[in-house]
Amino acid sequence: MYRWLDERLDLKGLYHKVLRKAFPVHHSFFLGEITLFAFIVLVLTGIFLTLNFEPSIREVKLPDGRTVPAAYASVLYIDSLPFGAVIRSLHHWSANVMIAAAFLHMLRILLSGAYKKPRELNYLVGLALLGLAVVTAFTGYALPYDNYAVTATRIGYGIANSIPWVGTTLAQVMFGGEFPGSEKSIPRLFSLHVLWLPLGLMALIGLHLAIMIKQKHTQPRYAERVAPGKILGVPMYPQQMVMMVILFALYVGIMTIIAGAFLAHPVEAFGPPTPQTPQVKPDWYFLWLYGLLQIIPSSWEFRLFGATIGPEFIGGVVVPGVLGLVAVLLPFVDTRKDKMRYMELPSEHPVRTSVVLALLVFFLMASLAGYKIDFQQQGSILGENAVLWTLVLGGPLLTFLVSYVLMRVFYGKAREGEAL
Ligand code: HEM
């Protein structure tokens, strides 16, 4: 069988070209793999959920006599199946892990300069992957159609709707009409969530890995000492593959225990949608956006060529858009060539490292602003808009200055030419 296939597909050639690829041994290189494992678990658990979910808001009667949307009832049904609640929980937590791991993986790429020539293209594919992963998570929010899901999704609908000139059309296309209310919303978000976006993710992940294999990894710094000028690492097959299988099994085991111990998103507790909007906060990866929307005053509104530019557009589109643009432009601005075959050390690049730290503090402080109403209810000073703005803007600025000065003091001026 092997010989038959080899004569036709040149398996030996493929083995030497792809499977003998040297995979560098460095803990930070596992972050991309963990992102991949989380995605695989999401697809597998997602198949189970799709088979039992009803993407409709038609009214159905529960055995206890309550009339609720069919989508909501089908999630209660999933929870009642053997291991149903654990599998749904595993899906939920894996979405969190995928986004967290992709974000940390991106930090590794930023801090080690791996976005530089010749890897600009793969860096851009990576950015698209992170964006697509976040949008996929968002489209999953609405599906259980409980009180939480509807309220959280309505915030996203409001943001899409706030885009000048094209927002209304865009929101109608994405949400299948007005949200909540339109009967087409859940089927539309469902097809995006289970088909189009995962297909996009699969295609981009395939492209990402193909480019990575073609270009080879950046090398950890120790490779420069051990075997200068050479590609150092363990072969993709069998060594790296065995490590990946072990890591994947560990991932599934640990995540299943977590999913069983901390059941995610209790739809029964949230209840079916009601006219009263409950006070809900989105998951951590949307919290910074939600925080910005909390502190941008409603007076930030003006008219431009017949369209309204308002707080939702500024906080929900302009700020993330500017951050995204800066990320896209980075490899074309930071074109200095240095040790690029080897990972750069954060300590050698005080400006870049300090900017990354400042951005992290910005995300943290903007997320803190997401608790504004809670702070106000407790009578805390943190409920004041002025205090939250000071933290959101002043925190990153101070972080940048302190980090830059400390790095200069501790790592000296020896690498003056590598300031960025
Ligand atoms: C769904 C999301 C993603 C998956 C599944 C994924 C997967 C991977 C894997 C398995 C690797 C090889 C191992 C490693 O270097 O960690 C890799 C490398 C790489 N990734 Fe990603 N990635 C994702 C998102 C991103 C993001 C958000 C970025 C940056 C914006 C990015 C940029 C890169 C680059 C530049 C490399 C080559 C690194 C090097 O040569 O050192 N990726 N990715």
Residues whose N, C-alpha, C, O or C-beta is under 5 A from the ligand:
A	BS01	HEM	S28 F29 F30 L31 G32 E33 T35 L36 A102 M106 I109 A114 Y115 R119 N122 Y123 G126 L127 L129 L130 M212 K216 H217 T218
